[in-house]
Amino acid sequence: MQLKLDTRTVEDVIVIDASGKIVFGEESSLLRDTIKKLITEHKKLVLNLAGTNYIDSGGLGTLVSLYTSANTADASLKLANLTQRIGDLLQVTKLLTVFDVYDSEQKAIDSFRKAA
């Protein structure tokens, strides 16, 4: 299943709903291009991974790159609604310690208010 991205605003946070697979190639490029453009315009982003069923090493690399790009631009990219499989993958690769990960989209959005 190809990657599909939907973007919406909740309060003052941009939520990107990702569904499908985040894999090396067109999918990773789409995600990277979409989020990099959003980072230039917005500082609070949540990547909702509830509909994402698979991430390969290229997809993980893209997520790390986007996290770094967000930090460099003084923005924040948080992950929400990880599936069990993706949560396990981030745990095994020790990336759970890098990303801000939340059980729900609302908790990720609320975390921006607490940080302010």
N, C-alpha and C positions, 0 to 999 in steps of 0.2 A: 504494500500500500504506500503510495507516494505521500510525502509530507504535505500537510495542509496547515496553513497558519491563518488565524483570525485575530485581529487586534481590536481591542475595545478599551474604553477608559472607565475606571471605577474610582470615584472620588477624584483624586489627582494622580492616580497611578495608572500606568499603561499595562494592561494584561494581554499577553500573547498566548493564545490557546494553540498548542501544537498537537496535531493528531497524525498518526502514521509512524513512519520510521525516520530517525535521524541517522543517516548513513553518509559515508563519503560520496561525494558527487553532487548532483543537482540539489538534493535535500539539504546538505550542509551549507551549500552556497546560498540557497534561499533563506535559510535561518540566519546565516551570518549577515547577508545584505540587508534583510529586514530589520534586524536588531541594531546593527551599526547605524542605520539611518535614524531609527528611533532614539538612540543614545544621543545623537546630536541635538535633538529637539526636546527630550524629556530626561529627567534625572532619576525617576522612580519607575522601575520595570519589574514585572513578575512574569516569569515563564511558567505557564501552567502545563504540566506534562501528563495530565490525567489521561489524555487520549494517545499518548506516545507509548507504543508497545515494544520498541527496540531501539537501541543506540549502539552503533559499532565504534571502533577506536577512532575513526575519522570524526564521528559525531561528538565523541567525548572531547577530542582536540578542539573542535569548534566551540563547544561550551566553555572550555577553559580560556580560549582566545577571547570570547565575548565577555567573560567575567573580567579579564585583564583590560579589555578596551573600555568597559564601563568604569572601572576604577580609575583609569587614566583620564577619562572625561569627567571625573568627579560625579559619576552616576552610580546607581546601585541596581544590580540584577539579582533577583532572588528566584529560587526554584520552588514550585508548589505542586502538590498532588503527585508525587513520584509513585509509579507502580512498584510492586514488590521487586520485580526483576531489575528495574532501573535503580532502585534504592540499594539493592544488593551489589550491583555493579559499581556504584559510587563508593560503597563501603569497602569493597575489595581493592579498588584503586586508590583508596584513601582520599578521594575527592570530596567526601562528605565533610571533611574538616576544612575544605576550601570554600565551598558554597554555603550561602545561607539557605537552608532547606526548611520548608514548612509543610505540615500535614494538609493544610487547606489554603485555598486562594485567599480567603478572608484573613487568616492568621498572617499571611505574608503581607497583605495590605496594611493590616493593623500594626505590623512591626515598623512601618515607616513613621507612623505617628509616635510610637514609643521612642524612636531614635531621635526625633526632633526636639 
